[in-house]
Amino acid sequence: GIRIASSASIESLFTDDFKVTINDVSYLVNVPSQQRMTLEELSDLGDVRQLVNKLYAALNIDQHQVEKEREILAHIEDVRAKLAPLEKKRSTLVSAAERRTSVLAWSGLGYMALQFGFLARLTWWEYSWDIMEPVTYFVTYGTAIIAYAYYVLTRQDFVLPEIRDRQFLISFYKRAQKVGLNVHEYNRLKERLSHLQGDLKRLRDPLALNLPPSKLEYDPQCHDALTKAQLSIKSFLGLKLNN
């Protein structure tokens, strides 16, 4: 006999007649003749399968989308409920951090004004410029040393907007630890909410709902503004207008 592997398909067994031996008794199995399908028939069968799949999707996609939308909306409400108390704490901390940052900024301006007045007093009333010139040099060089030390310690350039943001974050995180606000949990919930809203937007997309895409509305005001901008640019460049 011929050994048949366990991985052999049933279709391969029915190509020819064969014998099956069970308990030392052989049974002859006569395979009925079958006609193989042509490529055209296989293609038609594939088209029928696609049509059945489209019909199934058309009949069941609406219910699936409704259930999915309800599920996403439930998750969004749950995340918003968890975010509500954190948002209140965050708004309070942001206001406090903004006030502290503003106080530091105005304090820096006041220090610079006081330094200017002090040096001006020493230059024009107490002493002379010849005496104060080395002093102003060391004051300027000391400021440069402070800026470089800031870069060495923080690995950031001595740029005022970045300094302000750094002070804001330092104050915010310190106060968050005091009031018990978990910033990482807050960020995780915000990211989760953003993902859910994105999923809901994609689910409500006209293409996902098998609806025709919405057409862009023509706004004459935007067209007039664009035309005026083009005319002004052409006139500025000295180009002739083409109608």
HUGI-V132835 format. One record per pair of residues at least 4 apart in sequence whose C-alpha atoms are under 8 Angstrom apart, sorted by the first residue. I is the first residue (numbers start at 1). J is the second residue. D is the distance in whole Angstrom. If there is no record, write none. Layout:
# HUGI-V132835
((I | J | D) (I | J | D))
This chain:
# HUGI-V132835
((4 | 8 | 7) (8 | 12 | 7) (8 | 13 | 8) (9 | 13 | 7) (10 | 14 | 7) (11 | 15 | 7) (13 | 18 | 8) (14 | 31 | 6) (15 | 31 | 7) (16 | 30 | 8) (16 | 31 | 6) (17 | 28 | 7) (17 | 29 | 6) (17 | 30 | 5) (17 | 31 | 5) (18 | 28 | 6) (18 | 29 | 5) (18 | 30 | 7) (18 | 31 | 8) (19 | 26 | 6) (19 | 27 | 5) (19 | 28 | 4) (19 | 29 | 6) (20 | 26 | 6) (20 | 27 | 5) (20 | 28 | 7) (20 | 29 | 7) (21 | 25 | 5) (21 | 26 | 4) (21 | 27 | 6) (22 | 26 | 6) (22 | 27 | 8) (37 | 41 | 6) (37 | 42 | 7) (38 | 42 | 6) (39 | 43 | 6) (40 | 44 | 6) (41 | 45 | 6) (42 | 46 | 6) (43 | 47 | 6) (44 | 48 | 6) (45 | 49 | 6) (46 | 50 | 6) (47 | 51 | 6) (48 | 52 | 6) (49 | 53 | 6) (50 | 54 | 6) (51 | 55 | 6) (52 | 56 | 6) (53 | 57 | 6) (54 | 58 | 6) (55 | 59 | 6) (56 | 60 | 6) (57 | 61 | 5) (58 | 62 | 7) (60 | 64 | 6) (61 | 65 | 6) (62 | 66 | 6) (62 | 209 | 8) (63 | 67 | 6) (64 | 68 | 6) (65 | 69 | 6) (65 | 203 | 7) (66 | 70 | 6) (67 | 71 | 6) (68 | 72 | 6) (69 | 73 | 6) (69 | 200 | 7) (69 | 203 | 7) (70 | 74 | 6) (71 | 75 | 6) (72 | 76 | 6) (72 | 196 | 6) (72 | 199 | 8) (72 | 200 | 7) (73 | 77 | 6) (73 | 200 | 8) (74 | 78 | 6) (75 | 79 | 6) (75 | 196 | 8) (76 | 80 | 6) (76 | 193 | 6) (76 | 196 | 7) (76 | 197 | 8) (77 | 81 | 6) (78 | 82 | 6) (79 | 83 | 6) (79 | 189 | 6) (79 | 192 | 8) (79 | 193 | 6) (80 | 84 | 6) (80 | 193 | 8) (81 | 85 | 8) (82 | 86 | 7) (82 | 189 | 8) (83 | 87 | 6) (83 | 186 | 7) (83 | 189 | 7) (83 | 190 | 8) (84 | 88 | 7) (85 | 89 | 7) (86 | 90 | 6) (86 | 181 | 7) (86 | 186 | 7) (87 | 91 | 6) (88 | 92 | 6) (89 | 93 | 6) (89 | 181 | 7) (90 | 94 | 6) (90 | 181 | 8) (91 | 95 | 6) (92 | 96 | 6) (93 | 97 | 6) (93 | 172 | 6) (93 | 175 | 7) (93 | 176 | 7) (94 | 98 | 6) (94 | 172 | 7) (95 | 99 | 6) (96 | 100 | 6) (96 | 172 | 8) (97 | 101 | 6) (97 | 168 | 6) (97 | 169 | 8) (97 | 171 | 5) (97 | 172 | 5) (98 | 102 | 6) (98 | 168 | 7) (99 | 103 | 6) (100 | 104 | 6) (100 | 168 | 8) (100 | 171 | 8) (101 | 105 | 6) (101 | 164 | 7) (101 | 167 | 6) (101 | 168 | 6) (102 | 106 | 6) (103 | 107 | 6) (104 | 108 | 6) (105 | 109 | 6) (105 | 164 | 8) (106 | 110 | 6) (107 | 111 | 6) (108 | 112 | 6) (109 | 113 | 6) (110 | 114 | 6) (111 | 115 | 6) (112 | 116 | 6) (113 | 117 | 6) (114 | 118 | 6) (115 | 119 | 6) (116 | 120 | 6) (117 | 121 | 6) (118 | 122 | 6) (119 | 123 | 6) (119 | 132 | 8) (119 | 136 | 8) (120 | 124 | 6) (120 | 125 | 8) (121 | 125 | 5) (121 | 126 | 6) (122 | 126 | 5) (122 | 127 | 5) (122 | 128 | 7) (122 | 132 | 7) (123 | 127 | 5) (123 | 128 | 5) (123 | 129 | 5) (123 | 131 | 8) (123 | 132 | 6) (124 | 128 | 6) (124 | 129 | 7) (127 | 131 | 7) (127 | 132 | 7) (128 | 132 | 6) (129 | 133 | 6) (130 | 134 | 8) (131 | 135 | 8) (132 | 136 | 6) (133 | 137 | 6) (134 | 138 | 6) (135 | 139 | 6) (136 | 140 | 6) (137 | 141 | 6) (138 | 142 | 6) (139 | 143 | 6) (140 | 144 | 6) (141 | 145 | 6) (142 | 146 | 6) (143 | 147 | 6) (144 | 148 | 6) (145 | 149 | 6) (146 | 150 | 6) (147 | 151 | 7) (147 | 158 | 6) (148 | 152 | 6) (148 | 158 | 8) (149 | 153 | 6) (150 | 154 | 6) (150 | 155 | 8) (150 | 156 | 7) (150 | 157 | 8) (150 | 158 | 7) (151 | 155 | 5) (151 | 156 | 5) (151 | 157 | 6) (151 | 158 | 6) (152 | 156 | 8) (156 | 162 | 8) (157 | 162 | 8) (158 | 162 | 8) (158 | 163 | 7) (159 | 163 | 6) (160 | 164 | 6) (161 | 165 | 6) (162 | 166 | 6) (163 | 167 | 6) (164 | 168 | 6) (165 | 169 | 6) (166 | 170 | 6) (167 | 171 | 6) (168 | 172 | 6) (169 | 173 | 6) (170 | 174 | 6) (171 | 175 | 6) (172 | 176 | 6) (173 | 177 | 6) (173 | 183 | 8) (174 | 178 | 7) (175 | 179 | 6) (176 | 180 | 6) (176 | 181 | 5) (176 | 182 | 7) (176 | 183 | 7) (177 | 181 | 6) (177 | 182 | 8) (182 | 186 | 6) (183 | 187 | 6) (184 | 188 | 6) (185 | 189 | 6) (186 | 190 | 6) (187 | 191 | 6) (188 | 192 | 6) (189 | 193 | 6) (190 | 194 | 6) (191 | 195 | 6) (192 | 196 | 6) (193 | 197 | 6) (194 | 198 | 6) (195 | 199 | 6) (196 | 200 | 6) (197 | 201 | 6) (198 | 202 | 6) (199 | 203 | 6) (200 | 204 | 6) (201 | 205 | 6) (202 | 208 | 7) (203 | 208 | 6) (203 | 209 | 8) (204 | 208 | 7) (204 | 209 | 7) (205 | 209 | 6) (206 | 210 | 6) (206 | 211 | 5) (206 | 212 | 6) (206 | 213 | 6) (206 | 214 | 8) (207 | 211 | 6) (207 | 212 | 7) (207 | 213 | 7) (219 | 223 | 7) (220 | 224 | 6) (221 | 225 | 6) (222 | 226 | 6) (223 | 227 | 6) (224 | 228 | 6) (225 | 229 | 6) (226 | 230 | 6) (227 | 231 | 6) (228 | 232 | 6) (229 | 233 | 6) (230 | 234 | 6) (231 | 235 | 6) (231 | 241 | 8) (232 | 236 | 6) (233 | 237 | 6) (234 | 238 | 6) (234 | 239 | 5) (234 | 240 | 7) (234 | 241 | 7) (235 | 239 | 6) (235 | 240 | 8))
